């Protein structure tokens, strides 16, 4: 078996937790080189994982190392350029979510993957949950009939990130909608079969982010630098007549955190947390719940599926086009929130 040589662009927390150790678990995969613009992060990661080749310039890394695949684990503002460069250098790419800051960048990434004939996979690890896979199989078997409504919800009572660049719009592109809401949006689109979005109406609010007295459930952030929403909501229309409601918060006066997708269909409905299917049967209302679902490390499975697709020359497990659709929807919600009217999803 040919050894698969992998490079990491962005050696920070998500790379060290979700990417590097899971590559190193797979036989025949070698994490060859790291790149990070922060010298201290680079040195620490290299020592921790025993990687000798390090770079502060991803262009130099791509030019000097013969890489088969690359994980892009940088802040959102730096997803597009290294992804496109890696694809052009002949590497397959797994890019952290969201695919990019906006749909324009995402389209360039998708086109670069097509031109290079390389895999572009978006790191939506939630898809690999056992409950989601069970529900996906049920939907594909026709259990829900025609899906006409969905809700995608990721609400934290107190969870503004106190680290990184999450609260800086120039680096992240937005707040909870693009950070955590995109996970539930992707799950909803995945379960719905990716109907084409046509328009969206949205609103966003900053009720806590600029307040130094707000409870800091995930560490203290810099309220003076807070430039994103801490709650956002959007209603999306699709060309098949379906609609989707997306809600996401880092901070909200609610009783408890909420993370789920709900679908309504003509034959049944479903909820992801916990996994349930609701339907009419024999003149009664019936709830169907799976039992003994396996425990799945979704970050590990994400890497396993990426490597498997490369080795088997299979399609991308989470295509760039899927990440692009989610980002185009978020663009429309943010634009609608700014102008106060429904806008087209472009």
MIZA-665944 format. One record per residue: residue in three letters; y, x, z of N, C-alpha, C in turn. Coordinates in steps of 0.1 Angstrom, whole numbers, padded with zeros to 4 digits, always signed. Each point is the difference from the previous one (the first is absolute). Layout:
N
alaYXZYXZYXZ;...
***
This chain:
346
unk-0012+0008+0000+0012-0008+0000+0013+0009+0000;unk+0008-0003-0010+0013+0008+0000+0009-0003+0012;unk+0005+0011+0005+0009-0002+0012+0013-0006-0004;unk+0004-0010+0008+0013-0007-0003+0011+0006+0009;unk+0009+0006-0007+0011+0007+0007+0012-0009+0001;unk+0004-0002+0013+0011-0010+0003+0012+0007+0006;unk+0012-0004-0004+0012+0004+0006+0007-0011+0008;unk+0008+0003+0010+0007-0009+0008+0015+0002-0001;unk+0007-0009-0005+0015+0001-0001+0006-0009+0011;unk+0005+0007+0010+0005-0007+0012-0011+0001+0011;unk+0002+0009+0009-0011+0003+0010+0003-0005+0013;unk+0008-0011+0001+0003-0006+0013-0011-0009+0006;unk+0005-0010+0008-0010-0008+0008-0010-0008-0008;unk+0004-0007-0011-0010-0008-0007-0010+0009-0007;unk+0005+0011-0005-0009+0010-0007-0010+0005+0010;unk+0004+0004+0012-0009+0006+0010-0009-0011+0006;unk+0004-0012+0001-0008-0010+0006-0010-0007-0010;unk+0005-0003-0012-0007-0009-0009-0006+0008-0012;unk+0006+0010-0004-0004+0007-0013-0009+0012+0003;unk+0006+0010+0005-0006+0014+0001-0014-0001+0007;unk-0001-0005+0012-0013+0000+0007-0011-0008-0008;unk+0004-0010-0007-0010-0008-0007-0004+0006-0013;unk+0009+0008-0007-0005+0008-0011-0010+0011+0005;unk+0003+0006+0011-0008+0010+0005-0014-0004+0005;unk-0002-0013+0002-0013-0006+0003-0009-0001-0012;unk+0005+0001-0012-0008-0003-0012-0005+0012-0006;unk-0013+0001-0002-0007+0011-0006+0006+0003-0014;unk+0002+0012-0003+0005+0004-0013+0015-0002-0002;unk+0007-0003+0010+0015-0002-0001+0006+0011+0009;unk+0009+0007-0007+0008+0011+0007+0015-0003+0000;unk+0005-0001+0012+0015-0001+0001+0005+0014-0001;unk+0006+0003-0012+0003+0013-0004+0014+0005+0004;unk+0010-0009-0001+0014+0004+0003+0008-0011+0005;unk+0010+0004+0009+0010-0009+0005+0013+0003-0005;unk+0009-0011-0001+0014+0002-0004+0008-0008+0010;unk+0010+0005+0006+0010-0007+0008+0013+0008+0000;unk+0011-0008-0001+0013+0007+0001+0004+0005+0013;unk-0007-0005+0011+0002+0004+0013-0009+0011+0004;unk+0005+0012+0002-0008+0012+0003-0009-0002+0012;unk+0006-0006+0011-0008-0001+0012-0012-0010-0001;unk+0003-0011-0007-0011-0010-0003-0011+0007-0008;unk+0004+0007-0010-0009+0007-0009-0009+0010+0007;unk+0006+0008+0008-0008+0010+0008-0009-0006+0010;unk+0005-0010+0007-0009-0007+0010-0012-0007-0007;unk+0003-0007-0011-0011-0007-0007-0010+0010-0006;unk+0004+0011-0005-0008+0010-0006-0010+0006+0011;unk+0006+0003+0012-0008+0006+0010-0010-0011+0006;unk+0005-0012+0001-0009-0011+0005-0012-0002-0008;unk+0002+0000-0014-0011-0004-0009-0006+0012-0007;unk+0004+0012+0003-0006+0012-0006+0003+0002-0015;unk+0012-0004-0004+0003+0001-0014+0010+0012-0002;unk-0004+0010-0009+0007+0012+0000+0012+0000-0011;unk-0002-0008-0010+0011-0001-0010+0010-0010+0003;unk+0012+0004+0002+0011-0009+0003+0012+0002-0009;unk+0008-0010-0002+0011+0000-0009+0011-0009+0005;unk+0013+0004-0002+0011-0009+0003+0005-0007-0012;unk-0005+0004-0012+0005-0006-0013-0013-0006-0007;unk+0000-0013-0002-0012-0006-0006-0002+0004-0014;unk+0011+0003-0007-0001+0004-0014-0008+0014-0001;unk+0003+0009+0010-0006+0013+0000-0015-0002+0003;unk-0003-0009+0010-0014-0003+0004-0008-0005-0012;unk+0006-0009-0008-0007-0006-0011-0002+0010-0011;unk+0009+0009-0001+0000+0011-0011-0010+0011+0003;unk-0002+0003+0013-0008+0011+0004-0014-0003+0005;unk-0002-0013+0005-0013-0004+0005-0007-0009-0011;unk-0013+0002-0002-0007-0008-0009-0006-0012+0007;unk+0008-0010+0001-0003-0012+0008-0006-0011-0008;unk-0010-0007+0005-0006-0011-0007+0007-0013+0005;unk+0004+0000+0012+0006-0012+0006+0011+0004+0010;unk+0009-0010+0002+0012+0002+0009+0002-0012+0008;unk+0002+0001+0013+0005-0011+0008+0015+0002+0003;unk+0008-0010-0004+0015+0001+0003+0003-0008+0012;unk+0004+0007+0011+0002-0006+0013+0014+0002+0005;unk+0009+0001-0009+0014+0002+0003+0007-0013+0004;unk+0013+0000+0005+0008-0012+0001+0001-0007-0013;unk+0003-0013+0001+0000-0008-0012+0009+0005-0011;unk+0012+0006+0004+0009+0005-0010-0006+0011-0009;unk-0010+0007+0005-0006+0011-0007-0014-0003-0004;unk-0003-0012-0004-0013-0004-0005-0001+0003-0015;unk+0010-0005-0007+0000+0000-0015-0001+0014-0006;unk+0009+0009+0003+0001+0012-0007-0013+0009+0001;unk-0005+0002+0013-0012+0008+0001-0012-0007-0006;unk-0001-0013+0000-0011-0007-0006+0000+0002-0015;unk+0011-0002-0006+0001+0002-0015-0003+0015-0003;unk+0005+0009+0007-0003+0014-0002-0015+0004+0001;unk-0006-0006+0010-0014+0003+0003-0009-0006-0012;unk+0004-0012-0004-0007-0006-0011+0001+0008-0013;unk+0012+0004-0002+0003+0009-0012-0007+0013+0000;unk-0003+0005+0013-0007+0012+0001-0016-0002-0001;unk-0004-0012-0002-0014-0003-0002-0007-0005+0012;unk+0007-0002+0011-0007-0005+0013+0000-0015+0001;unk-0011-0005+0006+0000-0014+0004+0009-0001+0013;unk+0006-0012+0002+0009-0001+0011-0003-0012+0009;unk+0000+0002+0013+0000-0011+0010+0014+0001+0007;unk+0008-0010-0002+0013+0000+0005+0001-0010+0012;unk+0007+0004+0011+0001-0009+0011+0008-0013-0004;unk-0002-0011+0007+0008-0012-0003+0014+0001+0006;unk+0009-0007-0006+0000-0007-0012+0000+0010-0012;unk-0004-0005-0012-0001+0010-0011+0013+0008-0002;unk+0011-0007+0002+0013+0007-0002+0011-0007+0007;unk+0012+0005-0002+0012-0007+0006+0004-0013-0007;unk-0004-0001-0013+0004-0011-0008-0010-0001-0012;unk+0001-0011-0007-0009-0002-0011+0003+0009-0012;unk+0012+0004-0002+0003+0010-0010-0007+0013+0002;unk+0000+0005+0012-0008+0012+0002-0015-0003-0001;unk-0005-0011+0005-0014-0004-0001-0004+0000-0015;unk+0008-0006-0009-0004-0001-0014-0002+0014-0006;unk+0009+0009+0004-0001+0014-0006-0013+0006+0005;unk-0004-0002+0012-0012+0005+0006-0012-0005-0007;unk+0000-0014-0002-0011-0006-0007-0001+0005-0015;unk+0011+0002-0006+0000+0005-0014-0005+0014-0001;unk+0004+0008+0010-0005+0014+0001-0015+0001+0001;unk-0006-0009+0009-0014+0000+0002-0007-0004-0013;unk+0005-0010-0007-0006-0004-0013+0000+0011-0010;unk+0012+0007-0001+0001+0010-0010-0009+0012+0003;unk-0001+0003+0013-0008+0012+0004-0015-0004+0000;unk-0003-0013+0000-0014-0004+0001-0006+0004+0013;unk+0008-0002+0011-0005+0004+0013+0002-0012+0009;unk-0008+0000+0011+0000-0011+0010+0013+0000+0008;unk+0006-0011+0002+0011-0002+0009-0004-0011+0010;unk-0002+0004+0013-0004-0010+0010+0010-0001+0011;unk+0003-0012+0004+0010-0003+0011-0008-0001+0013;unk+0005+0005+0010-0007+0001+0013+0002-0013+0008;unk-0005-0011-0005+0000-0013+0008-0014+0000+0007;unk-0001+0007+0011-0013+0001+0007-0005-0013+0006;unk+0009-0010+0002-0005-0012+0006-0010-0008-0009;unk+0000+0003-0012-0010-0006-0009-0014+0002+0004;unk-0002+0012+0006-0014+0004+0003-0006-0006+0013;unk+0008-0008+0007-0005-0007+0012-0012-0009-0004;unk-0010+0000+0009-0012-0008-0003+0003-0015-0001;unk+0010-0005+0008+0003-0014-0001+0007-0003-0013;unk+0009+0009-0005+0006-0003-0013-0010+0001-0011;unk-0009+0009+0000-0010+0001-0010-0009-0013-0001;unk-0003-0005+0012-0008-0013+0001+0008-0011-0007;unk+0013-0001+0004+0008-0011-0005+0002+0002-0015;unk+0002+0012-0005+0002+0003-0014-0013-0005-0008;unk-0012+0003+0005-0012-0004-0007+0000-0016+0000;unk+0004-0006+0011+0000-0015+0000+0009-0006-0010;unk+0012+0006-0001+0010-0005-0010-0005+0002-0014;unk-0006+0012-0003-0005+0003-0013-0012-0010-0004;unk-0007-0004+0010-0011-0010-0002+0005-0014-0002;unk+0013-0002+0001+0006-0013-0002+0001-0009+0012;unk-0002+0006+0012+0000-0008+0012+0013-0008+0003;unk+0011+0006-0005+0013-0007+0003+0005-0009-0011;unk-0007+0000-0011+0005-0008-0012+0013+0007-0005;unk+0010-0008-0003+0013+0005-0005+0009+0002+0012;unk+0004+0013+0001+0009+0004+0011+0015-0004-0004;unk+0006-0008+0008+0014-0004-0003+0010+0004+0010;unk-0004+0006+0012+0010+0004+0010-0006+0012+0008;unk+0009+0009+0004-0004+0011+0008+0011+0004+0010;unk-0004+0005+0011+0009+0006+0010-0005+0014+0003;unk+0010+0009+0000-0003+0014+0004+0010+0004+0011;unk-0006+0003+0012+0008+0001+0012-0003+0014+0007;unk+0010+0007+0003-0001+0012+0008+0012+0001+0009;unk-0001-0006+0012+0011-0002+0010-0003+0008+0012;unk+0009+0009+0004-0001+0007+0013+0011-0006+0009;unk-0003-0001+0012+0010-0004+0010+0009+0011+0003;unk-0005+0012+0002+0008+0012+0002-0007+0012-0005;unk+0004+0004-0012-0007+0011-0007+0009+0007-0010;unk+0012+0002+0003+0009+0008-0009-0005+0015+0002;unk-0003+0007-0011-0005+0013+0001+0010+0010+0006;unk-0004+0007+0010+0009+0010+0006-0001+0014-0005;unk-0007+0002-0011-0003+0013-0006+0002-0001-0015;unk+0001+0011-0007+0000+0000-0014+0013-0005-0006;unk+0000-0005-0012+0012-0004-0007-0001-0015-0004;unk-0008-0007+0008-0002-0014-0003+0013-0009+0000;unk+0009+0004+0009+0012-0009+0001+0012+0005-0009;unk-0003+0009-0009+0010+0006-0009-0003-0006-0014;unk+0009-0009-0005-0003-0007-0012-0001+0010-0012;unk+0008+0011+0000+0000+0009-0011-0013+0007-0001;unk-0008+0001+0011-0013+0007-0001-0012-0010-0001;unk+0002-0012+0006-0011-0009+0000+0001-0012-0009;unk+0012-0003-0004+0002-0012-0009+0002-0013+0006;unk-0004-0001+0013+0002-0012+0007-0007+0001+0014;unk-0001-0011+0007-0006-0001+0013-0014-0005+0000;unk-0003-0010+0009-0014-0005+0002-0006-0006-0013;unk+0008-0006-0009-0005-0006-0012-0008+0011-0008;unk+0007+0011-0002-0006+0011-0008-0010+0009+0007;unk+0002+0000+0014-0009+0008+0008-0013-0006+0004;unk+0000-0011+0007-0012-0007+0004-0003-0013-0007;unk+0011-0007-0004-0002-0012-0008-0007+0002-0013;unk+0002+0012-0006-0007+0003-0013-0015+0000+0002;unk-0005+0003+0012-0015+0000+0002-0005-0014-0002;unk+0006-0010+0007-0004-0014+0000+0003-0006-0014;unk+0011+0004-0006+0003-0005-0014-0011+0005-0009;unk-0005+0012+0001-0010+0005-0009-0013-0007+0003;unk-0004-0003+0012-0012-0007+0003+0001-0014-0006;unk+0011-0007+0001+0001-0013-0005-0001+0000-0015;unk+0006+0009-0007-0001+0001-0015-0014+0004-0004;unk-0007+0009+0008-0014+0004-0003-0009-0012+0001;unk+0002-0008+0011-0009-0012+0002+0003-0011-0010;unk+0013-0001-0005+0003-0010-0009-0004+0004-0015;unk-0003+0012-0002-0004+0005-0013+0012+0004-0009;unk+0011+0004+0007+0012+0005-0007+0005-0009-0011;unk+0004-0012+0004+0007-0008-0010+0014+0006-0003;unk+0006-0003-0011+0013+0006-0004+0011-0006+0008;unk+0008+0008+0008+0012-0005+0007+0011-0002-0010;unk+0008-0011+0002+0011-0003-0009+0013+0000+0007;unk+0001-0004+0012+0013-0001+0007-0001+0001+0015;unk+0010+0004+0007+0000+0000+0014+0013-0003+0006;unk+0000-0006+0012+0012-0003+0008-0003+0007+0014;unk+0010+0007+0005-0002+0007+0012+0012+0001+0009;unk-0002+0003+0013+0011+0003+0009-0005+0011+0009;unk+0010+0008+0005-0003+0011+0009+0011+0000+0011;unk-0005+0006+0012+0009+0000+0012-0002+0013+0007;unk+0011+0004+0007+0000+0011+0009+0005-0005+0013;unk-0009-0004+0009+0003-0006+0012-0002+0010+0012;unk-0008+0010-0002-0003+0009+0011+0003+0015-0003;unk-0001+0003-0013+0000+0015-0004+0013+0007+0004;unk+0011-0006+0001+0013+0007+0003+0003-0001+0015;unk-0009-0006+0008+0002-0002+0014-0007+0011+0009;unk+0008+0008+0007-0006+0010+0008-0007-0006+0013;unk+0003-0013+0003-0006-0006+0012-0014-0007-0004;unk-0004+0000-0012-0012-0007-0004-0012+0007+0005;unk-0010-0007+0004-0013+0006+0005-0006+0009-0011;unk-0004+0012+0004-0006+0009-0010-0015+0001+0002;unk-0007-0009-0007-0015+0000+0002-0007+0011-0007;unk+0007+0007-0010-0006+0011-0007+0009+0013+0001;unk+0007+0001+0011+0008+0012+0001+0015-0004-0004;unk+0009+0008+0005+0014-0003-0002+0005+0005-0014;unk+0005-0008-0008+0006+0003-0013+0015+0003+0001;unk+0006+0005-0010+0014+0003+0000+0007-0013-0006;unk+0006-0008+0009+0006-0012-0004+0012+0002-0009;unk+0007+0011+0001+0011+0003-0009-0004+0003-0014;unk-0012+0004-0002-0005+0003-0014-0009-0011-0006;unk-0001-0011+0008-0009-0011-0005+0007-0007-0011;unk-0006+0000-0012+0006-0005-0012-0009-0009-0008;unk-0010-0006+0006-0009-0009-0006-0001-0013+0008;unk-0008-0009-0005-0002-0013+0007-0010+0002+0011;unk+0000-0008+0011-0011+0000+0009-0008-0013-0001;unk+0004-0009-0008-0008-0012-0004+0004-0004-0014;unk-0010-0003-0008+0002-0005-0013-0010-0011-0004;unk+0004-0009-0008-0009-0011-0005+0003-0003-0014;unk-0011-0004-0008+0002-0003-0014-0010-0010-0004;unk+0004-0008-0010-0009-0010-0006-0001+0004-0015;unk-0013+0001-0004-0003+0005-0013-0006-0011-0009;unk+0004-0001-0012-0006-0009-0010-0009+0008-0010;unk-0011-0007-0004-0009+0007-0010-0001-0009-0012;unk-0004+0006-0011-0001-0008-0013-0010-0010+0000;unk-0010+0000+0009-0010-0010+0001+0004-0012+0009;unk+0012+0000+0005+0005-0010+0009-0002+0002+0015;unk-0007+0011+0003-0002+0003+0014+0013+0006+0006;unk+0001-0001+0014+0011+0006+0007-0005+0009+0012;unk+0008+0009+0004-0004+0009+0011+0012+0002+0009;unk-0003-0001+0013+0011+0003+0010-0004+0013+0007;unk+0010+0009+0000-0002+0013+0006+0010+0001+0012;unk-0005+0004+0011+0009+0003+0012-0004+0013+0006;unk+0010+0008+0004-0003+0013+0006+0012+0003+0010;unk-0004+0005+0012+0010+0005+0009-0005+0012+0008;unk+0010+0008+0004-0003+0011+0010+0004-0005+0014;unk+0008-0010+0000+0005-0005+0013+0004-0015-0002;unk-0005-0008+0009+0002-0015-0001-0003-0006+0014;unk+0008-0010+0003-0003-0008+0012-0011-0010-0002;unk-0013+0006+0000-0012-0008-0002-0009+0003+0012;unk-0010-0009+0001-0009+0002+0012-0009+0011-0001;unk-0005+0003-0012-0010+0011-0002+0001+0005-0015;unk-0005+0012-0002-0001+0005-0014-0009-0008-0008;unk+0003-0001-0013-0008-0008-0010-0002+0009-0012;unk-0013+0000-0004-0004+0008-0012-0010-0008-0007;unk+0003-0007-0011-0010-0008-0007+0004-0004-0013;unk-0010-0004-0008+0002-0007-0013-0007-0013+0001;unk+0007-0011-0005-0006-0013-0001+0001-0005-0014;unk-0011-0005-0005+0000-0006-0014-0004-0015+0001;unk+0006-0008-0008-0004-0014-0002-0005-0003-0014;unk-0012-0006-0001-0006-0003-0013-0004-0014-0001;unk-0004-0004-0012-0004-0014-0002-0013-0004+0006;unk-0009+0011+0002-0013-0002+0006-0001+0005+0014;unk+0008+0009+0004+0000+0006+0013+0012+0009+0002;unk+0002+0004+0013+0010+0009+0003-0006+0011+0008;unk+0009+0011+0003-0006+0011+0008+0011+0006+0008;unk-0004+0007+0010+0009+0009+0008-0007+0013+0003;unk+0008+0011+0000-0007+0013+0002-0002+0004+0014;unk+0008-0005+0010+0000+0005+0013-0001-0011+0011;unk-0012-0004+0004-0013+0005-0005-0004-0006-0013;unk-0010+0006-0006-0005-0005-0013-0006-0014+0001;unk+0006-0009-0007-0005-0014+0001+0002-0007-0014;unk-0009-0008-0004+0002-0009-0011-0001-0014+0004;unk+0009-0008-0004+0002-0014+0005-0002-0010-0012;unk-0010-0010+0001-0002-0008-0011-0005-0014+0005;unk-0001-0009-0010-0007-0013+0002-0014+0001-0003;unk-0009-0006+0008-0015+0001-0004-0007-0012+0007;unk-0007-0008-0008-0008-0011+0004+0009-0010+0008;unk+0012-0002-0004+0009-0009+0006+0006+0005+0013;unk-0001+0013+0003+0006+0006+0012+0008+0012-0003;unk+0008+0005+0009+0007+0012-0001-0008+0011+0006;unk-0002+0011-0008-0009+0011+0004+0008+0013+0000;unk-0002+0008+0010+0005+0014+0000-0012+0010-0001;unk+0001+0009-0010-0010+0010-0002+0005+0013+0004;unk-0008+0007+0009+0004+0013+0006-0012+0010-0002;unk+0003+0011-0006-0010+0011-0001-0004+0006+0013;unk-0012+0004+0002-0004+0007+0012-0005+0014-0003;unk+0001+0009+0009-0006+0013-0001+0006+0008-0012;unk+0013-0001-0002+0006+0008-0010+0000+0014+0004;unk-0002+0010-0009+0000+0014+0004+0013+0005+0004;unk+0000+0010+0008+0013+0007+0003+0003+0010-0011;unk+0011-0001-0005+0004+0009-0012+0013+0008+0004;unk-0001+0013-0001+0012+0008+0001+0007-0001-0014;unk+0010-0008-0001+0006-0003-0013+0007+0013-0006;unk+0005+0009+0008+0006+0012-0006-0011+0009-0006;unk-0012+0001+0007-0011+0008-0005-0005-0007-0013;unk-0002-0013+0000-0005-0007-0011+0009+0002-0012;unk+0013+0000+0002+0010+0002-0011-0002+0013-0007;unk-0002+0011+0008-0003+0013-0006-0013+0000-0007;unk-0010-0006+0006-0014+0000-0006+0001-0007-0014;unk+0007-0011-0001+0001-0008-0012+0008+0008-0011;unk+0010+0007+0005+0008+0008-0010-0008+0011-0006;unk-0007+0007+0009-0009+0011-0005-0011-0005-0009;unk-0006-0011+0004-0011-0006-0008+0005-0004-0014;unk+0012-0006+0000+0005-0004-0013+0002+0012-0009;unk+0005+0011+0005+0002+0012-0007-0013+0005-0006;unk-0010+0001+0009-0012+0006-0004-0008-0008-0010;unk+0001-0014+0001-0007-0009-0009+0009-0004-0012;unk+0012+0006-0001+0009-0004-0011+0002-0015-0001;unk+0001-0006+0012+0002-0014+0001+0015-0004+0001;unk+0003-0013-0002+0014-0004+0002+0005+0003+0014;unk+0013+0000+0001+0006+0002+0013-0003-0012+0010;unk-0005+0003+0012-0003-0010+0009+0012-0009+0004;unk+0011+0006+0000+0013-0008+0003+0010+0005-0011;unk+0000-0006-0011+0008+0005-0012+0015+0001+0003;unk+0006+0009-0006+0015+0001+0001+0007-0013-0004;unk-0006-0007-0009+0006-0013-0005+0000-0010+0012;unk-0009+0000+0009+0000-0008+0012+0012+0004+0009;unk+0001+0012+0002+0011+0005+0008+0014-0003-0006;unk+0000+0000-0013+0012-0003-0007+0004-0015+0001;unk-0010-0008+0000+0003-0015+0001+0005-0003+0014;unk-0005+0006+0010+0005-0002+0014+0014+0005+0001;unk+0003+0012-0005+0013+0005+0001+0011-0008-0008;unk-0005-0005-0012+0009-0009-0008+0004-0013+0008;unk-0010-0005+0007+0003-0012+0009+0010+0004+0011;unk-0002+0011+0006+0009+0005+0011+0014+0002-0006;unk+0001+0006-0011+0013+0002-0007+0007-0014-0001;unk-0007-0010-0005+0006-0013-0002+0004-0006+0013;unk-0008+0001+0011+0004-0006+0013+0012+0007+0005;unk+0001+0014-0001+0012+0007+0005+0012-0004-0008;unk-0002-0001-0013+0012-0004-0009+0004-0014+0004;unk-0009-0009+0002+0003-0014+0003+0008-0001+0014;unk-0005+0008+0009+0007+0001+0013+0014+0004-0001;unk+0003+0009-0010+0013+0006-0001+0009-0010-0007;unk-0005-0008-0010+0008-0009-0008+0000-0014+0004;unk-0010-0004+0008-0001-0013+0006-0006-0011-0010;unk-0006+0004-0011-0006-0009-0009-0014+0005-0004;unk-0008-0009-0006-0013+0004-0005+0002+0009-0012;unk-0008+0011-0001+0001+0009-0011-0014+0002-0007;unk+0000+0004-0012-0012+0003-0007-0007+0012+0005;unk-0013+0000+0000-0008+0012+0003-0002+0007-0013;unk+0005+0013-0001+0001+0007-0012-0011+0011+0000;
***
